[in-house]
């Protein structure tokens, strides 16, 4: 409410990372416990439980004024994949990822929450953490078409998406997707057919070169509609704002589609506590994927030492 009051309007995007598992910004005991995507994917009724989880999250988002969630992940599990992803990814099967991600995506939309698909065009082959290093992908585009790209093509009409800080050598050997106009135009917009509002992944991450001003400028020039800056250091916030400027006409049109989703009426029709009981009991006997690596915490610790 204070943010909206300062800005002077009500239709303000308030976003969060609430994936489940170790990536949760709303945590117990104030909020419900959510399992990781990889754990849920082990269930026979995974699609149903994904929907319940998204409905529970939507309820809590409305309680606190959040209207956008940076989920679902459409990345594919690969051998050697960085622990920065780990349990955050549904499956190594593109079709299974599509099914479960769609269940989550559609439920958020129906409840007036804008989902953001990520990480475009696919982060699963990264073997290093982009919070700290720049992943390089040598896989051919043709092979990626049948694996990593497949879920994103299926979500070409998604309202919003987020880039991956990775280099795909066949599309641009020098620049990561976020900073490459060639990659955003020829890969994300054309090859994947993505029509929605495009966010950069967090420009605080070490995979991108330069200071915050440079990262903001290059990301927007490359074709991102907006950048995500997460550290909240006041001087850097000023730099982001001074470089960003107003949205382009194309970005404003895409934003209008987001506002349509936010206009969906949210009416709680199910007993939330009963839904949570069903959600939690369904996970009995299903072990959590063992991965406590939190890349965001690593990055914040690095920043705090400066």
N, C-alpha and C positions, 0 to 999 in steps of 0.2 A: 504493500500500500504506500509506503514511503517513497519507493522508487517511482511509482506511477505519479505520485503527487509532485515530485521534483520535475519529472519529465513533462507533466501537464496533460497527459492523456491516459486512457485506460487500456488501449490495445498495444501493450508493451510485451515483447517476448521475454519470458522468464524461463530459462532452460536449466536442465540438470542432466547429469549422467547417472541414471538409475537402471543398470543392466541386470542386477542380481548377482549373487556371489560376492566376490571381493570388491566389485565396482558398484558401490552404493553410497550416495551422498546423504540419503535419509536412512538412518540406521536405528535398530532397536536400542532402547526399549520404547522410544517415542513412536516409532513406525514399525510396520510388519517386517518379518524376516523373509528375504527373497533368495531363492537358490540360483546358482549359476546356470546359464544356458546349457552348458555341457551336461550338468547333472540332470536337468529336466529332460534333455533329449534321450536319456536312457529309459524313460518311462514308456509303457505301452500306450498310455493316453496322453502323451507329451503335448499334442496340439491343444487338447482341452485344458491342460494345466497352464500352458503358456497364456491362453486366453484369460483364465482366472487371475493369473499373476498380473497381467496388463490391466485388468479391471480394478484390482486392488490398488495398484500403483496410481491409476487415474483418479480414484477416490481420494487418495492421500495428496496427490498433486493439487486437486481442486481445493482441498482444505487449507493449503498454504499459499495458493496463488500461482503455482507453476503451471505453464501451459505448453511446454515443449520438452521432449525427452530425447537425448542423443542415443537412440536405440530404434530398431534392432541392428545387431551386427550381421552382415551378410558375408563375412570372411569364411574361408574354407580351411579346415584343419589340414596341415601338412606335416610330415616328419621334419623334425628340427625346428619347428616354428618357435619363435621367441616366446619366453615366458610372459612377456608383456600382454600376450593374448591368452594362451592357455585355456582356462575354463570359460572364458568369455565367448567362445565360438561354439555354435551348436553342433557341428558335425563335419566329417570329411566328405560327405555326400551332398553335392550341390542341390539335388532335388529335395533332400530333407531340410537343408537350410532354407530353401525357398518356402516350403510348407510351414515351418515353425515361425519363420520371420514374418510371413504373411499373416499368420494368426495374431501375432503380437501387434503388427502394424495396423491391421484393420480394427482391432479392439481399441487401440489408442484413438484412432480417428473417430470411431463411433462415440467415444466418450469426450470428445472435444479437446484432445491432447494431440499436438502435432508431433509425429515421430520423425526422426532423422536417420536415414539409413547410412551405414558406415562400414568399412573405410574404403571409399571408392578409389581404384577399381578392384581392390582385394588385397588384404594385408597378410594372408596366411603363409606366403612363402618367405616372409621376412624372418631372418634368423638372428637379427640384432634388434634391440629395443630402440625405436625411433625417438623415444624421449631422450636418448643419450647418443645415438649414432644414426647414420643414414643407411637404411637397407637398400641393397642393389639386387634387382631381379633380372636374371639372364634368360628366363624362360621365354619362348617364342610367343607372339601374339596368337598364333593359331592354336597352340596348346592351351593358352589361357582362356581362349574363347569357350572351350569345352569344360573348363573347370572354374577357375577363380572369377571369370567375368560372368558366368552363367546366371548367378543370382541377381546381379546388378542389371542385366538385360531384362530379367523378369520383372524388375522394379523400375523400369524406365519411366513410368508415369508417377513415381513417388513425388510427394510434395517437396521434400527437402532431403539433402544428402551432405555428407562430409567427405573431404578428400583424405587420401593416405599420403603420408610423408615418405614415399618410396620412389626410387628410380627404376623405371622399366627400360632397359637398355634399347630395346627395339623401337621405342617411341621417342625417347630423349635420353641420350647417354650422360648428359651433364646435369639436368635440373630434375628435382623431385616433382611429382605430379602437381603438388600444390603451387609450385612456382613456374610451371611450364605451360605457356599458352598453347603450345602444340599438343601437349597431353590433354589439357582440358577440352580443347576444341575437337581434336581428331579422335580422342579416346573416350572421354566421359560424355561429351555432348553427341558425338556422331556414332562411334562404334557401340557404345553402351546405350545410346538413345535417351540419356537422362535429360529430362525437361524441367526439373525442379530447381528450387533455390539451393545454391551451392555454398556451404560453409567450408572454410579451411579447417583442418584439425588445428589444435592449439599451436599458435606460433611461438609459444614459449619453448617448445621442444627443440632439442639440440640438432635434430636432423636438418633443420633449416639454417642456412648461413646468414650472418649479418646481425645488426642490432634490431630492436623492435620496429623502429621506423622503416628500415629496409625490408624486413619481413612483411610488414603490412603492405608496403607499396608493391613489392613484387608479387605477392599473392593476389591482390586485387587486379593488378595489371594483367596477370596470367588468365584471369577469368573467374576467380572466386567472387561471389556476390557479397560476401562478408567474411571477416576473419574472426577467429576465436582467440581472445587473449585472456589467460586465466589466473596469472599471478596476483593481479590487483595492486601492483606497485603504482602509486599515484603518478609519478613522473612518466612511467612507461604508458600508463593509460592516456595521458595527455598526448604522447607521441602517436599512439594508435589513432586517436580522434583527429589529430591534425593531418595525418596522412590519408585517412579513410575518405573523408568527404561524404557527400550524399550518395544514396543508392542510384545506380543507373536506371534508365527507364525499363530495361529488360528485368532488372532485379526487382523493381517495384511491382511489375506485373506478376512475377513469381511470388512475391510476398503477399499479394492479394489472394492468391490461392491458399496460402497458409492461413490467412485470416478467415477464409471460408471454413476451414477445418475447426478453427477455434470457436466458430459460431455454432457448431453442433451442440445442441442442448444436452446438458448432462443431467440426468435424473437417476438417482440411485434406486434401482428396482429390486436389487438383491440384498439380502442381509449380509453385510460386510463381514461380520464375525463368523458367520457360518461358511462364507466363501473362504475365509482364511483357514478355518478348521479343515475344510476339504483340501485346500492347497497344501497345508503342512502335513496332513496325514498321508497324502499321496506320495510324499517323499520318504516315508519310513522305510528303512532298509536299503535306500539308495545312497551309497557313499558319495560324499563330495569329492570332486576332482582335487587332488592334493597340489595346490599351488597358492602360496601366500605372497607371491611377488607382486607388489603394487608399484608400478612404474611411476605413477603420479607422486607417491610418497618419496620415491628416490629423487625425483626432480625437485621437489620442494625442499628436501634436505640439502641438495646441492646449492639451491638458491639461497638458503638461510645461512650458508657458510661464507657467502660473499661479503 
